[in-house]
């Protein structure tokens, strides 16, 4: 019988956050596939785990997946761990999971720490709806980076990003340029001794890190674009257009004069009667001249 792929969440800082189930699984597995074996050996030594390890990372994720799938098909149970947190989240493990599923291999996940969720719960921002973007594309990939930032501009959900310290200043400025001055909670060194949670704004964060060197790994939790604010901005755009041109815009799509009035009223945040009166006045002015 073939074995299984076991996704094992490991601590993001505090080793006490590992679960009993993960410890038992890592000890019982036939092999552990680790993002960086030099980093993971510290975790295994701490918990006296001697299971053989092999590396599985961004640069061997396809060819090594083929090797691991072959081992699983031979009956081995393989545990996948990342450097910290839950495998396959902003991590090459997603490729191995997909390839295992395509090969008909059973994949199971042992839940545990995830930096994105930990930061979200500490942010003080809305947790009801959120989106996770992981790391933004690097500054060398300007087109994709710009496209993602443009998408985030109108994102109404709370936004979660990861960022390395040496890129923090650049990403804060890019976020400010794209999104405006939003609320942001900057989370650093989560679950560790010097954990730091800083609720602030993008503008204040830029000023703060112009004076202070960024250190540690960061999770950025950013306020979404409020639907109310979005509606206000759209109304402001429509207000720049005359009512006559606004009506023409809709009537040229083939809808009736009456339906066009309804849409114009909604766009401008006023009653239909107000639009009707404005059109009457405009009609009278045109007749005078």
C-alpha positions in Angstrom: 0.0 0.0 0.0 1.1 3.5 -0.7 1.9 5.9 2.1 0.7 9.4 2.8 1.9 13.0 2.7 1.5 14.7 6.1 1.6 18.5 6.2 3.0 19.4 9.7 2.7 22.9 11.0 5.7 23.9 13.1 6.2 26.9 15.4 6.7 30.4 13.9 8.9 31.4 16.9 8.0 29.9 20.2 8.8 26.1 20.2 6.1 25.6 22.8 3.5 26.1 20.1 4.1 22.7 18.5 1.3 20.2 18.9 1.5 16.8 20.4 0.1 15.3 17.2 2.8 16.9 15.1 5.5 15.7 17.4 4.1 12.1 17.3 3.9 12.3 13.5 7.4 13.6 13.0 8.8 10.8 15.1 6.7 8.1 13.4 7.2 9.3 9.8 9.6 7.4 7.5 11.1 10.7 6.2 10.8 14.4 6.8 10.9 16.8 3.8 12.1 20.2 5.1 12.5 23.6 3.4 15.9 24.1 5.0 17.4 21.0 6.8 19.9 23.2 8.6 17.1 25.2 10.2 14.8 22.2 10.8 17.5 20.1 12.5 17.4 22.6 15.4 13.7 21.9 15.9 14.2 18.1 15.6 17.1 18.1 18.0 15.1 20.1 20.6 12.4 17.5 20.6 14.8 14.5 20.3 13.4 13.5 16.9 15.8 11.4 14.7 13.7 10.8 11.6 15.8 11.1 8.3 15.4 14.4 6.5 15.6 15.5 2.9 15.4 19.0 1.5 12.4 20.3 -0.4 12.5 24.0 -1.4 11.7 26.5 -4.1 14.6 25.5 -6.3 13.9 21.7 -6.4 10.2 21.7 -5.8 9.2 19.8 -9.0 12.0 17.3 -9.5 12.1 16.5 -5.7 8.3 16.1 -5.7 8.7 13.3 -8.2 11.2 11.6 -6.0 9.0 12.0 -2.9 5.9 10.7 -4.7 7.9 7.6 -5.7 8.9 7.0 -2.1 5.2 7.5 -1.0 4.1 5.0 -3.6 6.6 2.5 -2.2 4.7 2.8 1.2 6.6 5.6 3.0 4.8 8.2 5.1 6.5 11.6 4.4 6.0 14.6 6.7 6.4 18.0 5.1 7.6 20.9 7.2 8.5 24.5 6.3 11.0 26.7 8.0 8.2 28.1 10.2 4.4 27.8 10.2 2.1 25.8 8.0 3.5 24.1 4.9 2.0 25.2 1.5 1.1 28.7 2.6 3.3 31.1 0.6 5.5 28.0 0.3 6.7 25.5 -2.4 4.8 22.8 -0.5 1.7 23.8 -2.6 3.3 22.2 -5.6 4.0 18.9 -3.8 0.4 18.8 -2.5 -1.0 19.3 -6.0 1.2 16.7 -7.5 0.4 14.2 -4.8 -3.4 14.7 -5.4 -2.9 14.3 -9.1 -1.1 11.0 -8.3 -4.0 9.8 -6.1 -1.9 10.0 -2.9 -3.7 10.8 0.4 -2.7 14.2 1.8 -3.6 15.2 5.3 -2.8 18.4 7.2 -1.9 18.7 10.9 -3.0 22.2 11.8 -0.9 24.6 13.9 0.8 28.0 13.8 0.4 30.3 10.8 1.9 33.8 10.9 -0.8 35.3 8.7 -3.6 34.2 11.0 -1.7 35.1 14.2 -1.1 38.6 12.9 -4.7 39.0 11.8 -6.0 38.2 15.3 -3.6 40.7 16.8 -4.2 43.5 14.3 -7.3 45.1 15.7 -8.6 45.3 12.1 -11.7 43.5 10.7 -11.3 39.7 10.8 -14.6 38.9 9.2 -13.3 39.1 5.6 -9.6 39.1 4.7 -7.3 38.2 1.8 -3.7 36.9 2.0 -1.2 38.1 -0.6 2.0 36.5 0.8 5.1 38.3 -0.5 4.6 41.0 -3.2 6.6 40.3 -6.4 10.1 41.8 -6.1 10.9 45.3 -7.4 12.6 43.8 -10.4 9.2 42.5 -11.6 7.7 46.0 -11.8 4.7 45.1 -14.0 3.4 42.3 -11.9 4.0 44.3 -8.7 2.2 47.3 -10.0 -0.8 45.1 -11.2 -1.2 43.5 -7.7 -1.0 46.9 -6.0 -3.6 48.2 -8.4 -5.9 45.3 -7.5 -5.4 45.9 -3.8 -6.4 49.6 -4.2 -10.1 48.6 -4.3 -9.8 45.5 -2.1 -12.5 45.9 0.7 -11.2 43.0 2.7 -8.4 43.3 5.3 -5.1 42.6 3.5 -2.3 40.5 4.9 1.3 40.6 3.5 4.6 39.1 4.5 7.8 41.2 4.1 11.5 40.8 4.8 13.2 43.6 6.8 15.5 44.8 3.9 12.4 45.4 1.7 10.1 46.9 4.4 10.7 50.6 3.7 10.2 50.1 -0.1 6.9 48.1 0.4 5.5 50.7 2.9 6.1 53.5 0.4 4.6 51.5 -2.5 1.5 50.6 -0.4 1.1 54.3 0.5 1.4 55.4 -3.1 -1.1 52.8 -4.3 -3.6 52.7 -1.4 -3.4 56.1 0.2 -3.0 56.5 4.0 -4.7 53.4 5.4 -4.6 51.9 8.9 -2.0 49.2 9.2 -0.8 46.9 12.0 2.9 45.9 11.7 3.6 42.6 13.4 7.2 41.7 14.0 8.9 38.6 15.6 5.5 36.9 16.3 5.4 34.6 19.3 9.1 35.3 20.1 10.5 37.1 23.2 10.6 40.5 21.5 7.3 40.2 19.7 6.2 43.7 18.6 2.7 44.7 17.4 2.4 48.3 16.1 -1.1 49.6 15.1 -0.4 52.7 13.1 -1.0 54.3 9.6 1.0 53.9 6.5 2.1 57.5 6.7 3.3 57.1 10.3 4.9 53.8 9.6 7.0 55.3 6.7 8.2 58.1 9.1 8.9 55.7 11.8 11.1 53.4 9.7 12.9 56.3 8.1 14.3 56.8 11.6 14.6 53.1 12.7 16.2 50.2 10.9 13.7 47.3 10.2 14.7 44.1 12.0 13.1 40.7 12.0 10.4 39.1 9.9 7.3 41.2 9.3 3.6 40.5 8.8 1.6 43.6 7.5 -2.1 43.7 8.2 -3.7 46.6 6.2 -7.2 48.0 6.4 -9.3 47.3 3.4 -10.9 50.0 1.2 -14.2 50.6 2.9 -17.3 50.1 0.8 -18.7 53.4 2.1 -15.6 55.3 1.1 -15.6 53.5 -2.3 -19.2 54.7 -2.9 -18.3 58.2 -1.9 -15.4 58.3 -4.3 -17.6 57.0 -7.2 -20.2 59.6 -6.4 -17.5 62.2 -6.5 -16.5 61.0 -10.0 -20.1 61.2 -11.2 -20.5 64.7 -9.8 -17.7 65.9 -12.1 -20.0 65.0 -15.0 -23.0 67.1 -15.9 -26.4 65.6 -15.3 -27.1 65.9 -19.1 -23.9 64.0 -20.0 -24.7 61.5 -17.2 -28.1 60.8 -18.7 -26.6 60.6 -22.2 -24.1 58.0 -20.9 -26.9 55.6 -19.9 -29.3 56.4 -22.8 -26.6 55.6 -25.3 -26.6 52.0 -23.9 -30.2 51.6 -25.1 -32.1 52.0 -21.8 -35.2 54.2 -21.5 -35.1 57.8 -20.3 -36.9 56.7 -17.1 -34.5 53.9 -16.3 -31.6 56.3 -17.0 -32.9 58.8 -14.5 -33.0 56.0 -11.9 -29.4 55.0 -12.5 -28.2 58.6 -12.5 -30.0 59.2 -9.2 -28.3 56.1 -7.6 -24.9 57.1 -8.9 -25.1 60.6 -7.5 -26.7 59.6 -4.2 -29.8 61.6 -4.7 -33.5 61.0 -5.2 -35.0 60.4 -8.7 -37.2 63.5 -8.3 -34.1 65.7 -7.9 -32.7 64.5 -11.2 -36.2 65.0 -12.8 -36.3 68.6 -11.5 -32.7 69.3 -12.7 -33.6 68.0 -16.2 -36.7 70.2 -16.3 -34.7 73.2 -15.4 -32.1 72.4 -18.0 -34.9 71.9 -20.6 -36.4 75.3 -19.7 -33.0 77.0 -20.0 -32.4 75.5 -23.4 -35.9 76.7 -24.6 -35.1 80.3 -23.4 -32.0 80.4 -25.6 
